[in-house]
Amino acid sequence: MPTAPSLDALRHFSVARSLFTPTTLSRAISRLGFVQADPIRAPARAQDLTLRHRVCDYRAGDLEARYARLAIEEDFFVNYGFVPHTLHGLMHPRSARTVWPKARWAQAHEVLDFVRERGVVHPREVDAVFQHGRARNWFGGSSSASTQLLDGMHYRGLLRVARREGGTRCYAVREAAAPPPDRDAAMDAMVDVIVAKYAPLPAASLSQLVMHLSSAAPQWRAERRAALQRARARLPSAHVHGVDWFWPAGERPQQRRHAEAAQADRVRLLAPFDPVVWDRRRFELLWGWAYRFEAYTPAPRRVRGYYALPMLWRDQVIGWANLALRDGRLEADIGHVSGRAPRDAVWRRALDEELAAFQTFLTPRA
């Protein structure tokens, strides 16, 4: 029986395999399998913060600017974000958990005909023509009923996001396609995307993420537990420090190259939803402290800041940074888990390089 990897090896593996050598935007998205999106810009959106470490010469906004030319879709997976066409096809046709009455479907078909005639529509065009009024939203307030209808049509696979204008989704008709011929194979493929992105995964996190597939394919909710059982049986695993860990077939956490890559003299400021730090359970197991996303925490109760970016130094997350762009200059408020910065000139130089790279990332292309 192979020797189980150490916790250090799992930490090196998690950093090295996720923060791969930067490549093209298309290849990076394909390798990640899914890029989580978030509307907060502090000072850039989560999807841009994630891609900047993995795409050559990436600038904030590149994904939105190039979206229409890439083989990707905006859609729900385990969260909302961007997925390659191959993954998108596994999730549709999608049967939403909320059943629409006949009147709602009649509205949807009217709008679908309108979108098909126009090609691409902005929500305000739909609202101007159909005047659906206002409706209660998920947060207890009210919002445009046309926007809510378009959201529902997008989720059900009737529409696709063709592009964004000023951050607003513009829609086109998504032509119907046949469902995957093998349900189990489709579920296993979706699980493999999860594992490839977030590995090595503690068993509890693997279970949690497979259960999140109810967003990706609600029509197969009942199949999730069987898919989880198949994954636990076929994926490589090890029992380390009282926890069962899983990772993709064909990969070896103990390889020396992972340790060498993870311990390079680099500082990286990571998005709160970056795959290296997304799993808070795994984060605490690998780095020994609790990171929490506090944007929705009342200001007096925040510990690290509105949009604190975990700070990875070599293979250790040693603190966080709150960044702001003021008068074109990047300002950084740095915090450390130990209460003080490393007394290391190499670290200081690496931090300066990361902040300079971040400034370039925020600078619009000429």
C-alpha positions as CSV (number, residue, x, y, z in Angstrom):
1,M,0.0,0.0,0.0
2,P,1.4,3.5,-0.9
3,T,2.5,5.7,1.9
4,A,0.0,8.4,2.8
5,P,1.1,11.9,2.1
6,S,1.9,14.2,5.0
7,L,-0.2,17.3,5.7
8,D,2.7,19.4,4.4
9,A,2.6,17.4,1.1
10,L,-1.1,18.0,0.8
11,R,-0.6,21.7,1.3
12,H,2.2,21.9,-1.3
13,F,0.0,19.9,-3.7
14,S,-3.0,22.2,-3.2
15,V,-1.0,25.3,-4.0
16,A,1.1,23.9,-6.8
17,R,-1.7,22.2,-8.8
18,S,-4.1,25.2,-8.6
19,L,-1.6,28.0,-9.2
20,F,-0.3,26.5,-12.4
21,T,2.0,28.2,-14.9
22,P,0.0,31.1,-16.5
23,T,-1.5,30.3,-19.8
24,T,-4.1,31.7,-22.2
25,L,-7.5,32.7,-20.9
26,S,-9.3,29.9,-22.8
27,R,-6.9,27.2,-21.5
28,A,-7.0,28.6,-17.9
29,I,-10.8,28.4,-17.8
30,S,-10.7,24.9,-19.3
31,R,-8.2,23.8,-16.7
32,L,-10.1,25.3,-13.8
33,G,-13.3,23.8,-15.1
34,F,-15.4,26.6,-13.5
35,V,-14.6,30.2,-12.4
36,Q,-16.8,31.5,-9.7
37,A,-18.2,35.0,-10.3
38,D,-19.1,37.7,-7.8
39,P,-20.4,41.3,-8.5
40,I,-18.4,43.0,-5.8
41,R,-15.5,45.0,-7.2
42,A,-13.0,45.7,-4.3
43,P,-11.0,46.7,-6.2
44,A,-11.7,44.0,-8.9
45,R,-14.3,41.3,-9.2
46,A,-13.6,37.8,-7.9
47,Q,-13.4,36.2,-11.4
48,D,-10.7,38.6,-12.5
49,L,-8.8,38.2,-9.2
50,T,-8.9,34.4,-9.8
51,L,-7.8,34.6,-13.4
52,R,-4.9,37.1,-12.9
53,H,-2.7,34.4,-11.3
54,R,-3.4,31.9,-14.1
55,V,-3.6,33.9,-17.3
56,C,-0.6,35.6,-19.0
57,D,-0.8,39.4,-18.9
58,Y,-4.3,39.4,-17.6
59,R,-6.1,42.7,-16.8
60,A,-9.3,43.3,-14.9
61,G,-12.2,43.1,-17.2
62,D,-10.5,40.9,-19.8
63,L,-13.0,38.0,-19.2
64,E,-16.0,40.3,-19.8
65,A,-14.5,41.9,-22.8
66,R,-13.6,38.6,-24.5
67,Y,-16.5,36.5,-23.2
68,A,-18.4,36.4,-26.5
69,R,-15.4,35.0,-28.4
70,L,-14.7,32.2,-25.9
71,A,-16.3,28.8,-25.7
72,I,-17.8,29.4,-22.3
73,E,-21.1,30.2,-20.7
74,E,-22.3,32.1,-17.7
75,D,-24.3,29.6,-15.6
76,F,-24.8,27.9,-12.3
77,F,-22.5,25.1,-11.3
78,V,-21.8,24.6,-7.6
79,N,-22.1,28.4,-7.5
80,Y,-22.7,31.0,-10.3
81,G,-19.9,31.7,-12.7
82,F,-18.3,30.7,-16.0
83,V,-18.1,27.2,-17.4
84,P,-16.8,25.7,-20.6
85,H,-19.3,24.6,-23.2
86,T,-18.6,20.9,-22.4
87,L,-19.7,21.3,-18.8
88,H,-22.6,23.5,-19.7
89,G,-23.9,20.8,-22.0
90,L,-23.9,18.2,-19.1
91,M,-26.3,20.3,-17.0
92,H,-29.1,20.9,-19.6
93,P,-31.9,20.6,-20.2
94,R,-32.4,21.7,-16.7
95,S,-35.7,21.3,-14.7
96,A,-35.8,24.0,-12.1
97,R,-37.0,23.2,-8.6
98,T,-39.6,26.0,-8.7
99,V,-42.6,25.1,-10.8
100,W,-43.9,27.9,-13.0
101,P,-47.7,28.3,-13.4
102,K,-49.1,28.4,-16.9
103,A,-49.3,32.2,-16.8
104,R,-45.6,32.5,-16.1
105,W,-44.8,30.1,-18.9
106,A,-47.0,32.2,-21.3
107,Q,-44.9,35.2,-20.4
108,A,-41.7,33.3,-20.9
109,H,-42.7,32.1,-24.4
110,E,-43.7,35.7,-25.4
111,V,-40.3,36.9,-24.3
112,L,-38.6,34.0,-26.0
113,D,-40.2,35.0,-29.3
114,F,-39.1,38.6,-28.7
115,V,-35.5,37.6,-28.0
116,R,-35.4,35.3,-31.0
117,E,-36.6,38.2,-33.2
118,R,-34.1,40.7,-31.8
119,G,-31.1,38.4,-31.5
120,V,-29.7,39.9,-28.3
121,V,-31.7,41.9,-25.8
122,H,-31.0,44.1,-22.7
123,P,-33.4,43.6,-19.8
124,R,-34.7,47.2,-20.1
125,E,-35.8,46.4,-23.7
126,V,-37.9,43.6,-22.4
127,D,-39.3,45.7,-19.6
128,A,-40.2,48.5,-22.0
129,V,-42.1,46.2,-24.3
130,F,-43.8,43.9,-21.9
131,Q,-44.1,46.2,-18.8
132,H,-44.1,43.3,-16.3
133,G,-43.8,45.7,-13.4
134,R,-42.2,45.0,-10.1
135,A,-42.0,41.8,-8.1
136,R,-40.6,40.6,-4.7
137,N,-37.1,39.3,-5.0
138,W,-35.1,36.7,-3.0
139,F,-33.9,39.4,-0.5
140,G,-37.4,40.6,0.5
141,G,-37.3,43.8,-1.5
142,S,-38.6,44.4,-5.0
143,S,-37.0,44.4,-8.4
144,S,-38.0,44.4,-12.1
145,A,-40.3,41.5,-12.8
146,S,-38.8,41.3,-16.3
147,T,-35.3,40.9,-14.9
148,Q,-36.6,38.1,-12.7
149,L,-38.3,36.4,-15.6
150,L,-35.1,36.6,-17.7
151,D,-33.1,35.2,-14.8
152,G,-35.5,32.3,-14.5
153,M,-35.4,31.6,-18.3
154,H,-31.6,31.7,-18.2
155,Y,-31.5,29.2,-15.4
156,R,-33.9,26.9,-17.2
157,G,-31.7,27.0,-20.3
158,L,-34.2,28.9,-22.5
159,L,-31.7,31.8,-22.7
160,R,-28.0,32.2,-22.6
161,V,-25.9,35.3,-21.6
162,A,-24.6,36.7,-24.9
163,R,-22.6,39.5,-23.4
164,R,-22.7,42.2,-20.7
165,E,-23.2,45.9,-21.0
166,G,-22.0,47.9,-18.0
167,G,-22.2,44.7,-15.9
168,T,-25.8,43.9,-17.0
169,R,-26.5,40.5,-18.6
170,C,-27.8,40.7,-22.2
171,Y,-29.5,37.6,-23.4
172,A,-29.9,35.5,-26.6
173,V,-31.9,32.4,-27.2
174,R,-30.2,29.1,-26.2
175,E,-31.2,26.5,-28.7
176,A,-32.4,23.3,-27.1
177,A,-30.0,20.3,-27.1
178,A,-30.5,16.7,-26.3
179,P,-29.8,15.6,-22.7
180,P,-26.6,13.6,-22.0
181,P,-27.2,10.0,-23.0
182,D,-25.8,8.6,-19.7
183,R,-27.0,10.3,-16.5
184,D,-24.4,8.5,-14.3
185,A,-21.6,9.4,-16.6
186,A,-22.7,13.1,-16.7
187,M,-22.9,13.2,-12.9
188,D,-19.4,11.6,-12.6
189,A,-18.0,14.1,-15.1
190,M,-19.4,17.0,-13.0
191,V,-17.9,15.5,-9.8
192,D,-14.6,15.2,-11.6
193,V,-14.7,18.9,-12.4
194,I,-15.3,19.7,-8.7
195,V,-12.4,17.4,-7.6
196,A,-10.0,18.7,-10.3
197,K,-10.6,22.3,-9.2
198,Y,-10.7,22.0,-5.4
199,A,-8.4,19.0,-4.6
200,P,-7.1,17.8,-2.4
201,L,-10.5,17.6,-0.7
202,P,-11.4,16.5,2.8
203,A,-14.3,13.9,2.7
204,A,-16.8,16.4,4.2
205,S,-16.0,19.0,1.6
206,L,-16.3,16.5,-1.2
207,S,-19.8,15.6,0.1
208,Q,-20.7,19.3,0.5
209,L,-19.7,20.1,-3.1
210,V,-21.4,17.1,-4.6
211,M,-24.6,18.1,-2.8
212,H,-24.2,21.6,-4.4
213,L,-24.8,19.9,-7.7
214,S,-28.5,20.5,-7.0
215,S,-27.8,24.0,-8.5
216,A,-26.2,22.5,-11.6
217,A,-28.6,19.7,-12.3
218,P,-31.7,19.9,-10.1
219,Q,-33.4,17.3,-12.3
220,W,-30.9,14.8,-10.9
221,R,-31.0,15.7,-7.2
222,A,-31.8,12.1,-6.3
223,E,-28.7,10.9,-8.0
224,R,-26.2,12.9,-6.0
225,R,-25.6,10.4,-3.2
226,A,-24.9,7.6,-5.7
227,A,-22.5,9.9,-7.5
228,L,-20.7,10.6,-4.2
229,Q,-20.5,6.9,-3.4
230,R,-18.9,6.2,-6.8
231,A,-16.5,9.1,-6.4
232,R,-15.3,7.9,-3.0
233,A,-14.8,4.4,-4.4
234,R,-12.8,5.4,-7.6
235,L,-10.8,8.5,-6.5
236,P,-7.3,8.1,-4.9
237,S,-7.5,8.9,-1.2
238,A,-5.5,8.8,2.1
239,H,-6.3,9.2,5.8
240,V,-4.1,12.1,7.1
241,H,-4.4,13.6,10.6
242,G,-7.7,11.9,11.1
243,V,-9.3,13.1,7.9
244,D,-9.9,11.3,4.6
245,W,-8.6,13.3,1.6
246,F,-9.4,12.8,-2.1
247,W,-7.8,14.0,-5.3
248,P,-8.0,13.3,-9.1
249,A,-6.9,9.9,-10.5
250,G,-3.3,9.9,-11.9
251,E,-2.0,12.7,-9.6
252,R,0.4,12.2,-6.7
253,P,0.5,14.7,-3.8
254,Q,4.0,13.5,-2.7
255,Q,5.8,14.5,-5.9
256,R,8.9,16.7,-5.2
257,R,7.9,19.2,-7.9
258,H,4.8,20.2,-5.9
259,A,6.9,21.2,-2.9
260,E,9.4,23.1,-5.1
261,A,6.7,25.0,-6.9
262,A,4.7,25.8,-3.7
263,Q,7.7,27.1,-1.8
264,A,9.0,29.5,-4.4
265,D,9.6,33.0,-3.2
266,R,6.3,34.4,-4.3
267,V,3.6,36.5,-2.6
268,R,0.1,36.0,-4.0
269,L,-3.0,38.0,-3.0
270,L,-5.9,35.6,-3.6
271,A,-9.6,36.2,-4.2
272,P,-11.9,35.1,-1.3
273,F,-13.3,32.6,-3.8
274,D,-10.0,31.5,-5.3
275,P,-9.9,27.6,-5.4
276,V,-6.9,27.7,-3.1
277,V,-8.9,29.2,-0.2
278,W,-12.5,28.7,-1.2
279,D,-13.0,25.6,1.1
280,R,-12.9,27.1,4.6
281,R,-12.8,23.7,6.1
282,R,-9.7,22.7,4.1
283,F,-8.2,26.2,4.7
284,E,-8.2,25.6,8.5
285,L,-6.8,22.1,8.1
286,L,-3.9,23.3,5.9
287,W,-3.1,26.7,7.4
288,G,-4.3,26.4,11.0
289,W,-6.5,29.6,11.2
290,A,-10.0,30.6,10.2
291,Y,-10.5,32.9,7.2
292,R,-14.0,34.4,6.8
293,F,-15.4,36.5,4.0
294,E,-16.8,39.6,5.7
295,A,-18.3,41.7,3.0
296,Y,-21.8,41.0,4.3
297,T,-20.8,41.2,8.0
298,P,-21.7,44.5,9.7
299,A,-18.7,46.8,9.8
300,P,-18.3,46.9,13.6
301,R,-18.0,43.1,13.6
302,R,-15.4,42.7,10.9
303,V,-12.1,41.2,12.0
304,R,-10.1,41.5,8.8
305,G,-12.0,43.9,6.5
306,Y,-14.7,44.2,3.9
307,Y,-12.9,42.3,1.2
308,A,-9.7,40.9,2.8
309,L,-7.6,39.0,0.3
310,P,-5.8,36.0,1.8
311,M,-2.0,36.5,1.4
312,L,-0.1,33.5,0.3
313,W,3.7,33.6,1.0
314,R,5.4,30.6,-0.4
315,D,3.2,27.7,0.8
316,Q,1.7,29.6,3.8
317,V,-1.2,31.9,4.1
318,I,0.3,34.3,6.6
319,G,-2.2,37.1,6.5
320,W,-4.5,39.3,4.3
321,A,-4.7,42.6,2.5
322,N,-7.4,45.1,1.9
323,L,-6.7,47.0,-1.3
324,A,-8.1,50.2,-2.7
325,L,-7.4,52.3,-5.8
326,R,-7.3,56.0,-5.0
327,D,-6.4,58.6,-7.6
328,G,-4.9,55.8,-9.7
329,R,-2.6,54.5,-7.0
330,L,-3.0,51.2,-5.2
331,E,-3.2,51.4,-1.4
332,A,-2.7,48.3,0.7
333,D,-3.7,47.6,4.3
334,I,-1.8,44.5,5.3
335,G,-2.6,42.3,8.3
336,H,-0.8,39.2,9.6
337,V,-2.0,36.2,11.5
338,S,1.0,36.4,13.8
339,G,0.5,40.1,14.4
340,R,3.6,41.2,12.6
341,A,5.2,40.9,9.2
342,P,8.1,38.5,8.4
343,R,11.5,40.0,9.1
344,D,12.7,38.9,5.7
345,A,13.9,41.2,2.9
346,V,13.0,38.5,0.4
347,W,9.4,38.6,1.6
348,R,9.3,42.4,1.4
349,R,10.6,42.3,-2.1
350,A,8.1,39.6,-3.1
351,L,5.2,41.7,-1.6
352,D,6.3,44.8,-3.5
353,E,6.4,42.8,-6.7
354,E,2.9,41.4,-6.1
355,L,1.5,44.9,-5.4
356,A,3.2,46.3,-8.5
357,A,1.7,43.4,-10.5
358,F,-1.7,44.1,-9.0
359,Q,-1.4,47.8,-10.0
360,T,-0.7,46.7,-13.6
361,F,-3.7,44.3,-13.5
362,L,-6.0,47.2,-12.6
363,T,-4.6,49.4,-15.3
364,P,-6.9,49.5,-18.4
365,R,-5.3,48.4,-21.7
366,A,-4.3,51.3,-24.0
